[in-house]
Amino acid sequence: MGENWIPFAFSSLILSLFMLFSCLFCCCHSLGQLGPYDTITISSFRYPKTQIKPDELSYIRVDLPPWFSTMSVALESDVDLDVENAEKVPKSSLPMLCLREGSPPLPDDSNISFRGLALDALQNGSFEGIPDLQNTEQCYPMSKNISIMLKSDQISSGVWYFGLFNGMGATRTQSKMIVRGPAYSFTANISVEGCVTSTMYGQYCNQTLELLSCGQSGSYNDVENLPVGNQSVVSCRSNFETPCLGEGEMKVYSLEMLGIAEQLIIMAENVTSFNRTENFSGIDLMCFVRHGAVPSASLHDYSGNLNKAPLVIGSPKVGRWYISILAVDLSKELRGIQTNNTKVCYSMELHWLQCPLGKAGLNCTSDRYMLQTFLQRDSIPFESYYLPDSQRLTSDGANFLLEPLLSNSSYGGQVDGNWTYFHLNIPSGAAGAYLHIRLNSHKKINYEAYVRFGGLPSLVNWDYYYANSTSNSHGSMFFSLYDSSEENVDFYILYVKEGIWNFGLRHPFPSSSNSNGQTTMSISLERCPKRCSSHGDCKYAFDASGLTLFSFCSCDRNHGGFDCSIEIVSLQAHIWQSIALIASNAAAVLPAYWALQQKAFAEWVLFTCSGISSGLYHACDVGTWCALSFGVLQFMDFWLSFMAVVSTFVYLTTIDEVYKRTIHTVVTILTALLAITKATRSSNIVLVMAIGALGLFVGWMIEFAIKFRSFSFSMEFCTQIPERWQMTEWLRNLLQNLLKTVLRRFRWGFLLAGFIALAMAAVSWKLETSESYWIWHSVWHVTIYTSSFFFLCSKVIDINGENERPQDGNYELTRQDSLPRGE
């Protein structure tokens, strides 16, 4: 037993060591998968093949955390379009790729020209990034393959949106009677890489980032070298030793600002020269500051020479700030001194100045109010209005008076007027909504409105503003002004970003001239501007990730634009279009009258009902009058039209009614299926023509089989096979008789006219576009009914024909035989 135990224990030890070695190897291999740099994959997802039809769009949301390093986007589509051909394609049908920070792109409200697009960057289907992507919207024509890599020093962290459009402009939201044009499909692969630790940055996470530690420093007056004020101070310093930088070296810091601040002051102290005896006054200690992304000498928000004066940033935004310090020794080249050991040592301090709760502005003399959110009843998600937390609700619930709020403001030496601030929060997922601001008064409005995302607005720092009817942000892509009268101000911010928004009202100093004014203000988050201007329906959808709800207008036939405020078709033009589309169906009288005259009652009912249903359908389609629901009228129009076309082909045969009823029954089922499933697709025209031609061919085959069954090969005929020359003569006579029958069957002048009218109908169908639909479709009505009329007239009705004689003869014989028997 003991002898067996020793080998067992030894083998167990060997197995344990092997498993330990394997675990260590796997762990080392897993760490090795990080590559030569400390990067990890934060998110990676693939969007399946998606089709974008004409005038449709698709949004993709991508969240970038502060520690991301790169975002890679690979798009594959079936769009075969190069830069040269893209300039020739109308914007209304041009496939586009747009991207924007913070909220979905909306190119319909922009005046984008091809020269304003970065077309050169996409000539080879890829680009490594664009230097100016923040605070704007970039659009590019789609191509077969697009590869995008955006790095952390090019774009800021946060939410980014990609929008894929199949056409843009005012007509994109217009409801159309037909939607024709090429659709395209795409697949997308999006990958976001990030750094393992928060102290690293860069594309490969191989650069060091120093996090500044902050703490409350008491009052504004307690901090040395700062002017006297009422603000409280949050001071931030480095936790490490005094850094020293050589020529061209850069050190990067990060600072997280969690609240609204009045100023951010960056200063350098104890600037000394290391390993150098010369005066260091010529050294430039450059400071570059940027919000949301690492700054550089070529791309930054603010800059200054800290060796000359502190860098002061007014009303900094909430979020992460990055500060880069670069040592530049300009005096070295001027003196001709070439030293490689010159370094600059310094200690950097940052002071974040903030006002007490409820105060803002210069010296904290202005009032600041937090707006509370009130959800609207019976509304779609995120629709809400905002009211100050100290204000009681008025009767309508959405407006509040400004004067009681302004009375607390006092003039504290401000030379640019008095200010009152409001700030509100746009919740996550509501970036596809519209922020609506209104001012109403029974007197002249003396207020100016300044709006800014993330920080307090001022006369020099704002995203959107309204001063008067001639001085405002009306030219901005995402600002829409609706009313600018003396008593009313009404504007929208389109597709507002998620996060904190601040409103600053600049108004005159309190005086007797405006103390009796009654100005109401309302701020609301709405799904569609002006409820689509009463010319459309407000609809909403989710982006591809399902995290953002965006809304859009589906306008009527006569209007377009993102808010349906652009009149595309005038009232007079609408009347003429309606008359043309409805009255052109009167051409159905021609084939209906001929069928009734020939006592072809089935064809008469079809053409009459087809003309009536088409007229009712187009009357509803243009918005004149709907006798039934739109879906029912559309089905009846297409189904009866299909039936009328096929019945024309079947009418040209001379088969018995029992065979015609069979063919009509089969055709009724087939055309009903076509009309109920995608009735408006162009391929249905070819299918209906093919069904009609097949019905005509089957009718002729039945007629041929009945007429020439006496020439079938019987057993007796097979035993007495004629000579070869007799068979040839028989076939020749058969073909001659068949040709004579066909020639006698039709009036060839009417048949030729029918084919000409049918060709005109095909051309008019091909020429139909969204803009010219009304005229070419009216021509289609006239030509297709006229071609049916000519085809019906082309058939020769021979009462004494071969097919009619047996029926008439039998009838006469029956009547003659019955007379003698009656006697």
Secondary structure, DSSP 8 states (H G I E B T S, - for coil): -HHHHHHHHHHHHHHHHHHHHHHHHHHHHHHHTTTTTTEEEEEEEEEEEEEE-TT-EEEEEEEE-TTEEEEEEEEEES----HHHHTTS-GGG-EEEEEEESS---GGGS---GGGS--GGGTTSEES--S--TTSEEEEE--SEEEEEEETTTS-SEEEEEEEEES-SGGGGB--S---S--EEEEEEEEEEEESSTTEESTTS-EEEEE-EEEEEEEGGGSTTS---S-EEEEEE-SS---EEETT-EEEEEEEE-S--SEEEEEEEEEEEES--S--TTEEEEEEEEESS---SSS-SEEEETTTS-EEEES--SEEEEEEEEEEEHHHHHHT---S--EEEEEEEEEEEE--TTEESGGG-EEEEEEEEEE-TT--TT-EEEEETTS---SSSS-EESHHHHTT---SS-TT-EEEEEEEEE-TT-TBSEEEEEEEESS----EEEEEESS---SSS-SEEESSSSSBSTTSTTEEEEEE-SSEEEEEESS--SEEEEEEEEE----TTTTT--EEEEEEEESSTHHHHTSEEEEEEE-TTS--EEEEEEE-TTEESTTS-EESS-HHHHHHHHHHHHHGGGGGHHHHHHHHHTT-HHHHHHHHHHHHHHHHHHHHHTTS--SS-HHHHHHHHHHHHHHHHHHHHHHTS---HHHHHHHHHHHHHHHHHHHHSSTT-THHHHHHHHHHHHHHHHHHHHHHHHHTGGGS--HHHHHS---HHHHHHHHHHHHHHHHHHHHHHB-HHHHHHHHHHHHHHHHHHHH--TTTHHHHHHHHHHHHHHHHHHHHHHB---TTSTTTHHHHHHHHHHHHHHHHHH-
